[in-house]
Amino acid sequence: MLSVVDKRCYKRMLYEVLDHDPTHDDITAFFERLKTAVANRDLRLQGITTDGSPLYPAPLRTGFGDVPHQICPFHVLKELPQGILCAVAAERHRLAKSKPKLKRGRPSSKEKTARRLARKSTTIQDKISGLFQGRFFFVKRRLKPSERKKLLQITQG
């Protein structure tokens, strides 16, 4: 759905519901309709705020020239926690791949390499568990002292 709202009176001036994802052609046609709607109301376009999609800058330049383009901060703030959680998940997967492959059963007490690999595997598994359990500490705005201490433990090393 493409929609335009007049900031002065918070009334929707124009909208279009699409049955597919918008393309540059759809947005360019929509901006042409917006240009005529603005002219019909004797208004002047002073700026545009969008959700930050990469589809908008080129049609904006062709349709309106050098109008200031601002990205809505709510959309940016909405994407930040998702990006952080994706990065934490990617780190968990990277750690899981770096875990050494162990033989089945308990490591032999006589083989030093088997014991060393078992310790390394346990350490990595503890890091993975810490990242998973504390994944929401990364996106919280204010942490309690105990949560802050736990986050510092997770990110150490």
N, C-alpha and C positions, 0 to 999 in steps of 0.2 A: 504494500500500500504506500503510495506517495501522497503526502499531505503538506499543505502550506497554511500556516497560521499567522495572522496579523498580530504582531507583538503589542501594538497600541491597545487594541480592544480584545485581544485573545479570541478572535473569531476565525473559524476556518474559512479561508478564501477559496481554496481549490483542493480537490483530492482526486485520486485515481486508484482504483483497485485492479491489480493485475493478477492474472491466473498463472503467472510464471515469474521467475526472478527478473528484476529489472535489468535492462541493458543500457548501454550508452544512448542508443536510439530512443528508447522509452523515456529516459530522463531528459534528453534534448527536446523531445516533443512536449513533455510536461512543462519544461521551462519556457518554451515558446507560448504555451497556454497561459502560464503565469505572467509572462511579459504583457500579454493583452489584458489579462485581468487587472494587473496593476495600473495599466494605462486607462482602462475603463473607469476605474475608481479615482482617478487623478491623484495617485499616490506616487511616491518616489522610493525606490528600493535602495536602502542604505547598507544592508548587510544580510548575509544568510548564515544560519546555523544548521549544520547537518550532523548526522551520527558518525561521521568520520569514515564512511565507506570510500574506497578508492574510485568508485564510479562517478563521484560528483565533480571533482576539480576541472576536468576537461570540458564537460557540458556547461559548467558555470562560466568558464572563460569565454567559450564561444557564444553563449546566450547573453551574458550580462557584462562581459568585459572585465574591468578591474574592480568588481564589487568585493568588499571584505568578506572573507569566508572564515567562519569560526566553527570549531568542532565542539559539540555539546559535551561538557565535562562529565555528565552522568553516564554517558556511554563509555567513556574512557575509564571511569571509576568502576563501572560494572565489569569491564574486561580484565582489570588488574588482578583481582583474586583468582579468576579462572586461569590466567597465565601463570601465576605463581604456583597454583596447585598442579598445573600441567608440568611445570619445571620440577617440582618435588617428585611427582610420579615418574618422570623421566630419570631422575637421579636414583630412585628406588630400583628401576629396571636396570640401570647401568650397574648398580651395586650387585644386583642379583646375577647378572651375567659374569661379574668378576669373581664370584664365589668359586673356590676350587672344587673340582669334582672329587668326591671321596668314594672309597670302596664301601661296600655294604658292611654294616655291623660296626662294632666298636673298634677304634684304632688300636693297633698292637702297641703294647707298652715298650717293646724293644725297638720299634721303628721310629726314629726321631722325625723323619719327614712326614710320616702319617700323623703324628701328634701335632706337629707344627701346622699342617694343613687343616686339621680339625679345629685348632685354636683360631686360625685365620677365618675359617668358615663361620665359627661361632661369633667372632667379633663383627664380621660383615652382617650376619643375620641380626645381631643386636642393633646395628646402625639402621638396617632396613626397618626393623620394628619401631625404633625410635622415630624415624621419619614418618611412618604410617600413623602412629598414634599421635604425634604432635603436628600433623600436617596443617591443622587449623590455627596453630600458633603463628604460622607464617603470614596469615591474612588478617588477624585480629588487629585492631587499631591500638587498643590499650591492653597491656598484659598485667596481670597480678604479679607480685614479686616471685611467687613460686613458678608461675608460667614462664616468666622471663628467664629464670634460672634453668628451667627445663629446655627452653629454646636455645640458650647458650650452650648447654650440654650437647644438644643434637647437632648444632652447627659447628662444634669444635672439631678441628681436624678434617 
